[in-house]
């Protein structure tokens, strides 16, 4: 199992959204971490400790830990003031990673930095620890300065640091075509090291809910046209333009509608708590729509689906936007989007199909298009359906995580290939060196899994169950080898034979079923025939993608067998079907097989020790050579009816 360090110095996955420094990056980090974990990665998110009650390490969701880095006061600090804390952030991470690499958690394989200050930490850690890193900037300093001018509170040092990161990162993740173009044009980024991977949404979190029902849950008039603006309350988000455009649409079309403005530093829409709200409330009064605009304050993420679903139109018109996640979430709820023609919004919203695009800072153009949408219910319906189809096809977090995993694989393979090889080194020397590298990377990660697998197999035998083993090619030979060692003996003389069946050994069944029916379920068929609840299936595959291995694991799960899998690479589809996966940290098939053999030998040795100590030494050898209750050569007692043999 590979361990990834996600670095996000100011944007914690635990933060409440909508405040000054809590928005799309928080969502990105949280969802990428969750979905990488579902793919089998171990993920640690490193973020600054900004409250005194936060523990150093929080087990957040399965496979994901949040590590709170204790630099600066344990309180909120504007991200513009965090740069001086980054050397201490780097020192803490280096010590933490070295400490945990020596423990059972295993070493880290790659760093994924989010934002430029996290990138600075990653670049310095690369020099200290030799770890490769990728970076998602989320926003570029030169683009921000272009749009915000003197209102940009970040130091000029940011530009030189970003230029360094573009040179040193193993990959730069662009979030949309505009982001990629800015990296090339403003930072001279090497196109070969830029990979475009968009943001996404989670279908389990956002889906259409029924507009009337959503409005009723929110206490809104179910028959009133409703427009939604949702996001951080900062000037560059263009919420004032949304209010002015909304007012123009009502005046020019004579419509009755309501604008919901969701976001802020607290659930209470108090200008003292969120200063930008005071300015926006003044804009609503100036435009004569104060009674038509509802400022809700921040809302829990669980409530956002109802807000998106309740809206007839979603507005997102920032001055600039590196990507923009909220339009995706609105589209996922079947709501058309009226967006600014900037950054990622012009990539996700298809003009005239899933919504409309207007120039930023142009309330008149926004008002005209909003009027068109509010006046045409069939058009809104068509656009909402098209929007839903587009995001489900192209923009899910699961798909994003799989694309990132592909980037990680490329980077890790390049890092392995970059290790210097002496010109005179022979093929044999290279193979030994490759194996030693794979063993070193796998040792700490596999130790607890090997022990757990041996314990699971021992428990299976002790409750009267049996073990079924399967694999293809070299893994088929390994399956038969493993069965022979446990049915016979590995190291300890005199212990009883253990019930292990290699599903690869019955050539008549394998060839007949493959010829008459198909090869994809030759192992699943035998699991159905021999497997009983309480038994265990050990599947061996260097890739985890073999259809017959996947089918065997599915059949075992259906029959109540414990599933253990020896895998390599990223584990393929088999990974999610294994109760206990043992992952070899390599993509080189021969090296994976060699570590598999070592793991199987260790499991045999551990099982023998546990089985041996479980049986009294004074028992006659004939009894020790047979399972309890079975017929012995010296004792003619019958096998009990219903015994699992």
CORJOQUI-V367459 format. One record per pair of residues at least 12 apart in sequence whose ideal C-beta (glycine too) atoms are under 6 Angstrom apart, sorted by sequence separation. I is the first residue (numbers start at 1). J is the second residue. D is the distance in whole Angstrom. If there is no record, write none. Layout:
I;J;D  I;J;D
This chain:
33;45;5  56;68;6  327;339;6  337;349;5  486;498;4  510;522;5  513;525;6  571;583;6  622;634;4  72;85;5  229;242;5  246;259;5  356;369;4  469;482;6  487;500;5  539;552;6  565;578;4  11;25;4  54;68;5  71;85;5  180;194;5  469;483;6  486;500;5  539;553;6  567;581;6  629;643;6  11;26;5  563;578;5  13;29;5  119;135;4  180;196;5  314;330;4  341;357;4  563;579;5  564;580;5  565;581;5  566;582;5  567;583;5  568;584;4  13;30;3  71;88;4  141;158;4  172;189;6  338;355;6  483;500;4  562;579;5  582;599;6  11;29;6  71;89;5  141;159;5  277;295;6  327;345;6  337;355;4  338;356;5  339;357;6  341;359;6  342;360;5  569;587;5  49;68;4  227;246;6  336;355;4  483;502;4  537;556;4  69;89;5  111;131;5  113;133;6  174;194;5  324;344;5  328;348;6  340;360;4  503;523;5  8;29;5  42;63;6  43;64;5  44;65;5  45;66;5  46;67;5  48;69;5  49;70;5  141;162;5  166;187;5  308;329;6  314;335;5  321;342;5  322;343;5  323;344;3  324;345;5  327;348;6  553;574;6  52;74;4  110;132;6  111;133;4  112;134;5  113;135;4  114;136;5  171;193;6  172;194;5  173;195;6  174;196;5  308;330;5  318;340;6  320;342;5  321;343;4  480;502;4  6;29;6  44;67;5  46;69;6  51;74;6  69;92;5  115;138;5  166;189;5  175;198;6  313;336;6  314;337;5  315;338;5  316;339;5  317;340;4  320;343;6  479;502;5  503;526;5  544;567;4  550;573;5  163;187;6  171;195;6  173;197;5  175;199;6  309;333;5  311;335;5  321;345;6  480;504;6  537;561;5  550;574;6  553;577;4  568;592;3  49;74;5  308;333;4  313;338;6  479;504;5  480;505;6  523;548;5  527;552;5  536;561;6  549;574;6  37;63;3  50;76;5  269;295;4  522;548;6  535;561;5  536;562;4  537;563;5  538;564;5  539;565;5  540;566;5  541;567;6  542;568;4  543;569;6  6;33;6  34;61;6  37;64;5  308;335;6  520;547;4  524;551;4  528;555;6  533;560;4  544;571;4  545;572;4  269;297;4  355;383;6  476;504;4  520;548;5  524;552;5  527;555;4  531;559;5  544;572;3  268;297;5  354;383;6  523;552;4  527;556;5  543;572;5  135;165;6  233;263;5  267;297;5  521;551;5  531;561;5  544;574;4  566;596;5  33;64;5  86;117;5  90;121;5  232;263;6  233;264;5  266;297;6  267;298;5  338;369;6  520;551;6  524;555;4  544;575;6  13;45;6  89;121;5  225;257;4  226;258;5  227;259;5  228;260;5  229;261;5  230;262;4  231;263;5  338;370;6  354;386;5  264;297;5  353;386;5  354;387;4  466;499;4  467;500;5  468;501;5  469;502;5  470;503;4  541;574;6  86;120;5  90;124;5  94;128;5  135;169;5  224;258;5  258;292;6  259;293;5  260;294;5  261;295;5  262;296;5  264;298;5  12;47;4  82;117;6  86;121;6  468;503;6  133;169;6  134;170;6  354;390;6  4;41;5  134;171;4  135;172;6  136;173;4  262;299;6  461;498;6  132;170;4  1;40;6  2;41;5  3;42;4  4;43;5  5;44;5  6;45;5  7;46;5  8;47;5  9;48;5  134;173;6  143;182;6  243;283;5  247;287;4  1;42;5  120;161;5  233;274;5  239;280;6  243;284;5  319;360;5  116;158;6  123;165;6  140;182;6  247;289;5  233;276;4  240;283;5  244;287;6  142;186;5  336;380;6  116;161;6  123;168;5  262;307;6  116;162;5  119;165;4  46;93;6  336;383;4  542;589;5  336;384;5  317;366;6  335;384;6  334;384;4  542;592;4  336;387;6  470;523;4  334;388;5  331;387;4  21;79;5  332;391;5  313;373;5  331;391;5  479;540;6  478;540;5  328;391;5  475;540;4  328;395;5  312;380;6  10;79;4  465;534;4  466;535;5  467;536;5  468;537;5  469;538;5  470;539;6  471;540;4  465;535;5  463;534;6  10;82;6  80;153;4  242;315;5  80;154;5  472;546;6  242;317;6  241;317;5  460;536;4  228;307;6  238;317;4  238;318;5  237;318;5  238;319;6  236;318;6  470;552;5  228;311;4  236;319;5  226;310;6  29;114;6  226;311;5  226;312;6  227;313;5  228;314;5  229;315;5  225;312;5  218;306;6  25;114;6  217;306;5  214;306;4  218;310;6  214;309;4  215;310;5  231;326;5  214;310;4  230;326;5  206;305;5  209;309;4  208;309;6  3;106;6  5;108;5  3;108;5  3;109;6  4;110;6  5;111;5  6;112;5  7;113;5  8;114;4  456;562;6  2;109;5  9;117;5  9;118;5  8;118;6  7;118;4  453;564;5  532;644;6  25;138;5  7;121;6  490;604;4  7;122;6  492;608;5  495;611;6  257;374;6  495;612;5  245;363;4  249;367;5  253;371;4  478;596;6  482;600;5  490;608;5  244;363;4  248;367;3  252;371;6  255;374;5  474;593;5  485;604;5  492;612;5  245;366;3  249;370;4  241;363;5  245;367;4  249;371;4  253;375;6  206;329;5  199;323;5  208;333;5  245;370;6  199;325;5  206;332;4  208;334;4  201;328;5  206;333;6  453;580;6  494;621;5  201;329;5  452;580;6  496;624;5  496;625;6  494;624;6  496;626;6  201;332;5  449;582;4  446;582;6  442;584;5  179;322;6  442;585;5  441;585;4  175;322;6  176;323;6  175;323;4  438;586;5  225;374;5  450;599;6  454;603;5  458;607;5  453;603;5  457;607;5  450;602;5  454;606;4  458;610;4  438;591;4  442;595;5  454;607;5  435;591;6  434;591;6  438;595;6  435;594;6  178;343;5  176;344;4  175;344;6  177;347;6  28;199;6  176;347;4  147;319;5  147;320;5  464;644;5  139;322;5  138;322;6  200;395;5  202;397;5  200;396;5  198;395;6  200;397;4  200;400;4  197;403;5  197;404;6  23;232;4  195;407;5  171;407;5  171;411;6  170;411;5  18;263;4  18;264;6  19;265;4  132;411;5  18;298;4  132;415;5  27;325;5  110;408;5  24;325;4  106;444;4  106;445;4  104;448;6  35;397;5  39;401;6  35;398;5  36;401;5  31;397;4  35;401;4  39;405;6  1;445;6  40;571;5  40;575;5  1;583;5
